[in-house]
Amino acid sequence: MTAFRTKRLIATALSRTVGEMSCFLRPAYGRRVVMYHAVDEPVAGDTNGIYSISKERLAQHFSTLAKDNVSPLGSSESAGTQSVSITFDDGYRSFLTAVVPLAERYGVPVHVFLAREFVLQGNPVYLSESDVVSLAHHQLVTIGVHGNRHLDLTMLGDDDVRSELSTARHWLQNLIGCEVSTLSYPFGRVDQRVARLASGLGFTEGFTSMYGMHTTSNDPMLIPRIDVWSTDTVGNLKSKLRGAWSILKESHA
């Protein structure tokens, strides 16, 4: 049994006991942001095979999410309300070929975060510039930045962080012809310094890979997300949406 499989089994057991009990005792209100990557295609560096979900399973997820209050990124949270937003990282071409048709079928808005060099390298597994332009005109799609070279920003100096983010943002804004203010930190890694620098460049929302729910009291540049895996059944998804998996947030910082 691999180390990851062992951790997954432990996480599932904890969420079904401690996690479920805590979220029922203390219902959380705010925005739950779910994070996906690719559909039916390999994800670079995904040695555990958890980030390429099947189209059939994603359809089941969207059918479930459509029954909730699904809102696009940028929507404001009010005290005592719950909503969910759907995000995809990296800009795999399956976002265009598989995700968008499902979004249309279930009427749910979706958001994709793009790394500039992934788009420009010409690899057919990623969206092309023409794909991005077409998506920018879709009423259910919004687009954000995922860095320039998809580097861990916490390992860079201030000037390099600014360069990575401003280069990616300016390119994307010029390409689609509208302002871009959302950011998904590459690898989900961020600290207070990087968040502050990103805010100074004009980003208004920064998304991490930490588990949790975003509320009006949270820093908008450190928004947690719910990591959705290819193995997650509808039951697992519902459990994560209720907050049962938030007990793992420290291990995904």
C-alpha positions as CSV (number, residue, x, y, z in Angstrom):
1,M,0.0,0.0,0.0
2,T,1.5,3.3,-1.0
3,A,2.0,6.2,1.5
4,F,-0.6,8.3,-0.4
5,R,-3.2,5.6,-0.3
6,T,-2.6,5.2,3.4
7,K,-3.0,8.9,4.0
8,R,-6.2,8.9,1.9
9,L,-7.7,6.1,3.9
10,I,-6.9,7.9,7.1
11,A,-8.3,11.2,5.8
12,T,-11.5,9.5,4.7
13,A,-11.9,7.8,8.1
14,L,-11.3,11.1,10.0
15,S,-13.7,13.0,7.8
16,R,-16.5,10.4,8.5
17,T,-16.1,10.7,12.2
18,V,-14.5,13.8,13.6
19,G,-15.1,15.9,10.5
20,E,-18.7,15.1,10.0
21,M,-19.5,15.5,13.7
22,S,-17.9,19.0,13.8
23,C,-19.5,20.3,10.7
24,F,-23.0,19.3,11.9
25,L,-22.4,20.8,15.3
26,R,-21.0,24.0,13.9
27,P,-22.5,24.6,10.4
28,A,-20.2,26.9,8.4
29,Y,-21.4,29.7,6.2
30,G,-19.5,31.3,3.4
31,R,-18.2,30.4,-0.1
32,R,-16.9,26.9,-0.8
33,V,-14.5,26.9,-3.8
34,V,-13.9,23.5,-5.4
35,M,-10.7,22.8,-7.3
36,Y,-10.3,20.5,-10.3
37,H,-7.6,20.1,-12.9
38,A,-8.2,18.0,-16.0
39,V,-10.8,15.6,-17.5
40,D,-9.8,12.2,-18.9
41,E,-6.2,13.3,-19.7
42,P,-2.9,13.0,-17.8
43,V,-1.9,15.8,-15.4
44,A,1.7,16.7,-15.2
45,G,3.4,15.6,-12.0
46,D,0.3,13.8,-10.8
47,T,2.1,10.7,-9.6
48,N,-0.9,9.6,-7.5
49,G,-3.4,9.9,-10.4
50,I,-5.9,12.0,-8.4
51,Y,-6.2,15.1,-10.6
52,S,-7.7,13.8,-13.9
53,I,-11.3,13.1,-13.3
54,S,-13.5,11.1,-15.7
55,K,-16.1,13.0,-17.6
56,E,-18.8,10.7,-16.3
57,R,-17.8,11.4,-12.7
58,L,-17.5,15.1,-13.3
59,A,-21.0,15.1,-14.7
60,Q,-22.2,13.5,-11.5
61,H,-20.4,16.2,-9.5
62,F,-21.9,19.0,-11.6
63,S,-25.4,17.6,-11.3
64,T,-24.9,17.7,-7.5
65,L,-23.3,21.2,-7.5
66,A,-26.1,22.5,-9.7
67,K,-28.6,22.0,-6.8
68,D,-26.5,24.4,-4.7
69,N,-26.0,28.1,-4.9
70,V,-23.3,28.1,-7.6
71,S,-21.7,31.6,-8.0
72,P,-18.9,32.9,-10.2
73,L,-15.7,34.1,-8.6
74,G,-15.9,37.7,-7.6
75,S,-19.3,37.2,-5.9
76,S,-19.5,38.6,-2.4
77,E,-20.4,36.5,0.6
78,S,-23.0,37.5,3.1
79,A,-23.1,36.4,6.7
80,G,-25.5,33.4,7.2
81,T,-25.4,32.3,3.5
82,Q,-23.7,29.5,1.6
83,S,-22.5,29.3,-2.0
84,V,-20.0,27.3,-4.0
85,S,-17.7,28.3,-6.9
86,I,-16.1,25.9,-9.4
87,T,-12.4,26.3,-10.4
88,F,-10.0,24.5,-12.7
89,D,-6.2,25.0,-12.5
90,D,-3.5,24.8,-15.2
91,G,-5.6,25.3,-18.4
92,Y,-5.9,21.8,-19.8
93,R,-7.7,21.7,-23.1
94,S,-10.3,19.3,-21.6
95,F,-11.6,22.5,-19.9
96,L,-12.9,23.5,-23.4
97,T,-13.8,20.1,-24.7
98,A,-15.3,18.5,-21.6
99,V,-15.9,21.0,-18.8
100,V,-17.7,23.8,-20.8
101,P,-20.2,21.4,-22.3
102,L,-21.0,20.1,-18.9
103,A,-21.3,23.6,-17.5
104,E,-23.8,24.4,-20.3
105,R,-25.8,21.2,-19.6
106,Y,-26.1,21.9,-15.9
107,G,-26.1,25.7,-16.1
108,V,-23.2,26.3,-13.7
109,P,-20.5,29.0,-14.0
110,V,-16.9,27.8,-14.1
111,H,-13.5,29.5,-13.7
112,V,-10.2,28.5,-15.2
113,F,-6.7,29.7,-14.0
114,L,-4.1,29.9,-16.8
115,A,-0.3,29.7,-16.7
116,R,1.0,31.9,-19.5
117,E,3.8,29.5,-20.6
118,F,1.5,26.5,-20.6
119,V,-0.6,28.3,-23.2
120,L,2.2,29.6,-25.3
121,Q,4.3,26.4,-25.5
122,G,2.0,24.9,-28.1
123,N,1.5,21.6,-26.3
124,P,-2.0,20.3,-27.4
125,V,-2.8,19.2,-23.9
126,Y,-3.2,22.8,-22.9
127,L,-5.5,25.5,-24.2
128,S,-4.2,27.7,-27.0
129,E,-4.5,31.4,-27.2
130,S,-7.4,31.1,-29.7
131,D,-9.1,28.7,-27.2
132,V,-8.6,31.3,-24.4
133,V,-10.1,34.1,-26.6
134,S,-13.2,32.0,-27.4
135,L,-13.7,31.1,-23.7
136,A,-13.5,34.7,-22.7
137,H,-16.7,35.3,-24.6
138,H,-18.6,32.5,-23.0
139,Q,-21.2,33.6,-20.5
140,L,-20.5,30.8,-18.1
141,V,-16.7,31.1,-18.1
142,T,-14.4,33.5,-16.3
143,I,-10.6,33.4,-16.4
144,G,-7.8,34.1,-14.0
145,V,-4.0,34.0,-13.7
146,H,-2.0,30.9,-12.6
147,G,1.4,32.5,-12.9
148,N,3.8,33.0,-15.8
149,R,6.1,29.9,-15.6
150,H,4.1,28.1,-12.9
151,L,6.8,28.6,-10.3
152,D,6.5,28.4,-6.6
153,L,6.2,32.1,-5.7
154,T,7.2,31.6,-2.1
155,M,10.7,30.6,-3.3
156,L,11.3,33.8,-5.3
157,G,12.4,37.2,-4.3
158,D,10.0,40.2,-4.4
159,D,11.1,41.5,-7.8
160,D,10.7,38.0,-9.4
161,V,7.3,37.5,-7.8
162,R,6.1,40.8,-9.3
163,S,7.6,39.9,-12.6
164,E,5.9,36.5,-12.7
165,L,2.5,37.8,-11.8
166,S,2.5,41.1,-13.8
167,T,3.8,39.4,-17.0
168,A,1.1,36.8,-16.8
169,R,-1.7,39.3,-16.0
170,H,-0.7,41.8,-18.7
171,W,-0.5,39.0,-21.3
172,L,-4.0,37.6,-20.3
173,Q,-5.6,41.0,-20.2
174,N,-4.3,42.0,-23.6
175,L,-5.3,38.7,-25.0
176,I,-9.0,38.7,-23.8
177,G,-9.5,42.4,-23.7
178,C,-10.8,42.7,-20.2
179,E,-9.5,43.2,-16.6
180,V,-8.2,40.1,-14.8
181,S,-8.2,40.2,-11.0
182,T,-8.2,36.6,-9.8
183,L,-5.1,34.5,-9.0
184,S,-4.5,30.9,-8.2
185,Y,-1.1,30.6,-6.7
186,P,1.1,27.9,-8.5
187,F,1.1,24.7,-6.5
188,G,-1.3,26.5,-4.2
189,R,1.7,27.8,-2.3
190,V,1.6,31.2,-0.7
191,D,2.6,33.2,2.3
192,Q,1.8,36.6,3.6
193,R,4.6,38.3,1.6
194,V,3.4,36.8,-1.7
195,A,-0.2,37.6,-1.0
196,R,0.7,41.2,-0.2
197,L,2.8,41.6,-3.4
198,A,-0.1,40.1,-5.5
199,S,-2.6,42.5,-3.9
200,G,-0.2,45.4,-4.8
201,L,-0.3,44.4,-8.4
202,G,-4.1,44.7,-8.6
203,F,-5.3,41.2,-7.8
204,T,-8.4,41.2,-5.6
205,E,-8.7,37.5,-4.9
206,G,-6.0,34.9,-4.4
207,F,-6.8,31.2,-4.2
208,T,-4.7,28.6,-2.3
209,S,-4.8,24.8,-2.0
210,M,-5.6,24.9,1.7
211,Y,-8.8,23.3,2.7
212,G,-11.6,25.4,4.2
213,M,-14.4,27.8,3.5
214,H,-14.1,31.4,2.6
215,T,-16.1,33.9,4.7
216,T,-16.3,37.7,4.8
217,S,-13.8,37.7,7.7
218,N,-11.1,35.9,5.8
219,D,-8.2,37.6,3.8
220,P,-9.5,37.7,0.2
221,M,-5.9,37.0,-1.0
222,L,-5.7,33.8,1.0
223,I,-8.9,32.0,0.0
224,P,-9.0,28.3,0.8
225,R,-10.3,25.7,-1.7
226,I,-11.7,22.2,-1.6
227,D,-9.4,19.8,-3.4
228,V,-11.5,17.4,-5.5
229,W,-9.9,14.1,-6.5
230,S,-10.7,11.8,-9.4
231,T,-11.7,9.1,-6.8
232,D,-14.2,11.3,-5.1
233,T,-17.7,9.9,-5.3
234,V,-20.8,12.2,-5.0
235,G,-20.8,11.2,-1.3
236,N,-17.2,12.3,-0.9
237,L,-17.9,15.6,-2.6
238,K,-20.9,16.3,-0.4
239,S,-18.8,15.5,2.7
240,K,-16.1,17.9,1.5
241,L,-18.7,20.6,0.8
242,R,-20.1,20.2,4.3
243,G,-16.6,20.9,5.7
244,A,-15.8,17.5,7.0
245,W,-12.4,17.5,5.3
246,S,-11.4,20.8,6.7
247,I,-9.6,19.0,9.4
248,L,-6.9,18.4,6.8
249,K,-6.3,22.1,6.1
250,E,-2.9,22.2,7.9
251,S,-1.5,19.4,5.8
252,H,-2.3,21.2,2.6
253,A,-0.8,24.6,3.4
